[in-house]
Amino acid sequence: MNFRQLRSFVKVVETGNMTRAAAELCLAQPALGMQVRQLEEDLGVALLHRHSRGVEPTEAGRVLYLRAQDILAQVESTRREVAAIAPDAGEPIRLGMSPSLILAVGAELAVEVRETLPRVLLTLTEEMSHVLAERLLREELDVVLAYGVPEHAAIGREALRDEDLVLVTLPEGQAGAPVSLAEALEYRLAIPERRDVVRETVMRAAQDLGIEVQIAYEVRSIPAIRALVLRGAAASILPRASVADDVLAGRLDARPVVDPVLRRTLYLAWPHKRHPSPSELALRERIRQALRRQTGN
């Protein structure tokens, strides 16, 4: 049994599919299959049930999966802690943030980390929240600041704040006046792509009311949605912070959506099984402080 085999086995269990696991590991599928078979031969027990839909762990496989997660997390933590002891060594930390948060606190946070945590080699990645959660599960990121991070055994998360969503339109003389969701859905909307937290929140609430959402534009970029609204091509339902400057300047109206209130939750999240280094814990605290300054709390 070796670390490579354990990493491969963990990936197979998490994806439930040999082909997908091989692609994510950048391995040929026969090579991956051989690693799993070698584990089974070494342990003398079947680890996977193979069926037409993919694979799933046997009882023995589930035990190995849990132990392998602990072992790999300990190895990674040990590697990072030992490497950080070198006098000139820096600790690479991969931080993922959603586009709106990059705009709001990304630059400030990068500068603060450089000035106050000189041993941290920060890599900042911008992705939509659902993509960040997926990359966290694949351990491609160390910390993420994202919305709607799902509850998962492999993810540790901390809810930082709730944000209400608003109907965004060109000025109509009703700035700040609450609007029911049913009224908001009378507009043709520019909304984010499928699986985006804002879109999923709107779609679920509309389904509960039995109302069809009129999607005029499906756009991945919040700045692009804002530009469409500014042109009068559509309205949108977004977090207020996404258009705060335009509202302040009188270019757009933002009306709180009520009946029901639409809300998303911001999470700080990290791989649950991995032991964080002191530098990573310090980075998490800098993130909390940056958000508190942004909201004035």
Number of C-alpha atoms within 10 A of each C-alpha: 12 8 12 11 18 21 16 21 25 22 20 27 20 18 17 18 17 22 18 16 22 20 12 14 16 10 14 13 16 11 11 22 17 12 19 19 17 14 18 17 13 10 12 9 13 16 25 22 12 14 9 5 8 16 18 19 20 15 13 14 20 16 12 17 22 12 14 18 18 15 17 18 18 15 15 13 16 14 11 16 16 10 14 18 11 9 8 8 13 18 18 16 18 18 23 30 23 20 19 20 19 19 12 15 16 21 12 13 19 15 11 16 18 13 11 12 17 13 17 21 15 18 13 18 16 17 17 22 25 19 17 26 27 14 16 23 19 16 15 14 22 20 27 28 26 26 28 18 26 14 9 12 10 17 17 18 20 12 15 14 14 12 15 16 25 28 27 29 26 20 14 8 8 11 18 13 11 17 19 15 23 19 12 22 20 13 17 16 25 27 27 24 16 14 13 17 21 22 17 15 16 19 16 11 17 17 11 8 12 10 14 12 17 13 16 15 18 14 15 15 15 18 14 14 24 23 13 19 20 18 11 11 16 22 27 26 26 28 21 19 16 21 20 14 12 16 20 11 9 12 14 21 24 28 21 23 24 19 12 13 15 20 18 16 15 19 21 21 26 26 24 18 17 21 17 19 16 10 19 21 13 15 22 19 11 17 20 14 13 18 17 13 10 11 8 7 7
